Amino acid sequence: MTRRVRIGTRGSQLALWQADETARQLANAGIESELVVVRTTGDRRTDVSLASIGGKGLFIKELEDALVRGEIDLAVHSLKDVPSLIPDQFALAAFLERADPRDAWVQPEGQALDQLPDGAVVGTSAPRRRAQLAARFPRLRIEDVRGNVDTRLAKARRGQYAGLVLASAGLTRLGRADEITAYFSVDEMLPAAGQGIVAIECLRANEDALDVARTINNEASEQAALCERGVLQAFGARLDCYSAIAVHARFDDDDALNIRAFCGSLDGTRAIRVQRAGRDAQSLINAVHDELVAQGAEELLWREKST
């Protein structure tokens, strides 16, 4: 008997790409699926900043509610949007192969970021990008930008922003890689935890859904995801949508695990960077977290949260 699952997704172009890719990989594994579009509050409220209405967790919660109601079997997310702590009843069951995790600079006229005039407005929706940009380019104005990729690109073309910082994976997946002016190296702009990874969530009690998801799991992506999210989880519930923190894990040529982390103030006046390498993932996670704390990350995160 052919198995068939319902895949829950947001309705944005990028979310639909992620769901379609999940469906394609499931089909290759002999599993039929159908897409169920769930319109979230985060999609409807593009007139205000995400942080002011609950952060990127809004994109996740309503899909989780659909899982609980039994309307879908799997929920597909961009992993960087998934809060570091999720309720115990849910499980991140699988991770697709990671795309390019780097951030991209998009400037309609091809102008380099370091060539912008003083006071030029750069658009980004992520606190950790804002903090890193402000630290490197204190003479620029960093402002929030909302909307889907096309909406953001249109705002830049109209001159509302001198340029944008977006995830290269999203641009590439939507066939918009030709819009990219330049890529930030991981050292220049540390990516968000999970950036470039598509995650599949289901109810922990739904063993059939867990089994289906695991058929398309990418082990390298899973290891990176667990390490990056592990550092965030070590801070407990102290992180929220205002937290300017980034973590990136990768395997070096000799198969050693390398974890980088960043924590900073939104105005760019404080920037903490940590890097550790080794072969035991949990030891590295602990070491990175402990070093961030030793350099004042907890005080910095709490200060930013309370302002």
Buried (B, 14 or more C-beta within 10 A) or exposed (E): EEBEBBBBBBBBBBBBBBBBBBBEBBEEEEBEBEBBEBEBEBBEBEEEBBBEBBBBBBBBBBBBBBBEEEEBBBBBBBBBBBBBEBEEEBBBBBBBBBBBBBBBBBBBEEBEBEEBEEEBBBBBBBBBBBBBBBBBBEEBBBBBBBBBBEEBBEBBEEEBBBBBBBBBBBBBBBEBEEBBBBBBEBEBBBBBBBBBBBBBBBBBEBEEBBEBBEBBBBEEBBBBBBBBBBBBBBBEEBBBBBBBBBBBBBBEEEEEBBBBBBBBBBBBEBBBBBBBBEEEBEEBBBBBBBBBBEBEBBEBBEEBEEE
